[in-house]
Amino acid sequence: MRIVCIDGEAQYKDIVERDVKTPLEKAGHVFDWFEESFADADAAIARASGYDALYVVGDQGPVPAGLIAQNRLKLVSFVGTGARRFVDMAEAASVGATVTNVPDFASQSVAEHAIALMFAVARRVVEGDRIVRSGEWTKNQGLKLAGRRLGVVGAGAIGEKVIAMGQGLGMDVVYWNRSERSVGAPRVELDELFETSDVVSLHLLHNEETDGMIGRDLLGRLGRNAILINTARAEIVDNDALAELLAEGAIFGAGLDVFVTEPPVEGTLPVATANTALTPHIGFHTDEADDVFRIAGENILAFASGSPVNVID
C-alpha cells in the first residue's frame, strides 16, 4: 500500500518516523510524510493522488471535502478517538473507504489533565502565577476539593478514571451516563448532577446526540462556587452561555482544554478577568500517550493484512 500523511507537524515527525514509517516500510509499504496543511483543499487533494491510504494526525483541521472520494482511498487511519470531527464518514462510505481510529488511547493522561485543571481553577493557580510575576502579593481565596461533590458526565474509559481519582481526593462523586455503569459511584440524572455538583467534569464523545448537549439550561443550574472542566470536545457545550456565566461571576471558574476553533480565534475565549485555566488541547499529550501514533500505524498494517481493527462503523 501507498500511505500519505499530509497534515504532519514537525513536533511529531521523529515519533512517526520511528513508530509508523519504519514498521510500514519494513512490511513493504510506502509511507510519505508532508508538513503541509489541509487549508488549501485543492493542493491537499492533489497531494493525495496515487495513494491508497491517508494517515490523519488531525492538528491541521478536517480532511477537505472530496479528498477521500476523488482519490478513491481505501483507508483513512485517524490518530486519536475523534475521527468523526475530522473525517467525512459519509464521503468515506461512498467510495467504500474504511476509517479506523485509536479508541482508548491516553485515557489515563486525559483523566489526570482533568484533575490538574480542577486543581488549577479551585486553587486559582493561573491567577496566582500572574500576581507573583507582576510583583504583587494578593492572596485570593480558593476552594478545598475534599468533601465537595464531583459530577462526572460520561463514564467511559476516561470518566471512570476521573471518578476513581475524585474519590481518592475525598470528594463525593456522582456520574451521569446514558446507561448504568459499574464504576463505584451512584448514577444521577443530568439536571440533578448540575444542580448539586461543585465540580462538573465532561467526558463525552462529540456526535449528533451530544452536540450542544450541555446547554444554557444545564449550565444555569450550576452554583456560584461551581467549576466546569472540559477535556472532551468544545462542541458539546454552549460556549456562549458558559462565557456569560464566567463574565458575570455566576460560577467560580472553568478549566478548558478544548475549543470550537483550534487555535481559538480572537474574541472567542472567556474574558481575561474570569477564573479560568486554558490549555491548548494537551490532555492526551504525554510520553506514554504518544503510543497513539504507533497504534494508528498498526491499524494500517492490520488493514493491509486483510484483518482490519479499530474500524469505525
Buried (B, 14 or more C-beta within 10 A) or exposed (E): BEBBBBBBBEEBBEBBEEBBBEBBEEEEBBBBBEEBBBEEBEBBBEBBEEBBBBBBBBBBBBBBEBBBBBBEBBBBBBBBBBBBBBBBBEBBEEEEBBBBBBBEBBBBBBBBBBBBBBBBBBBBBBBBEEBEEEEEEEEEEBBEBEEBBBBBBBBBBBBBBBBBBBBEBEBBBBBBBEEEBEBEBEBBEBEEBBBBBBBBBBBBBBBEEBEEBBEBEBBBBBBEEBBBBBBBBBBBBBBEBBBBBBEEEBBBBBBBBBBEEEEBEEEBBBEEEBBBBBBEBEBBBBEEBBBBBBBBBBBBBBBBEEEBEBEBE
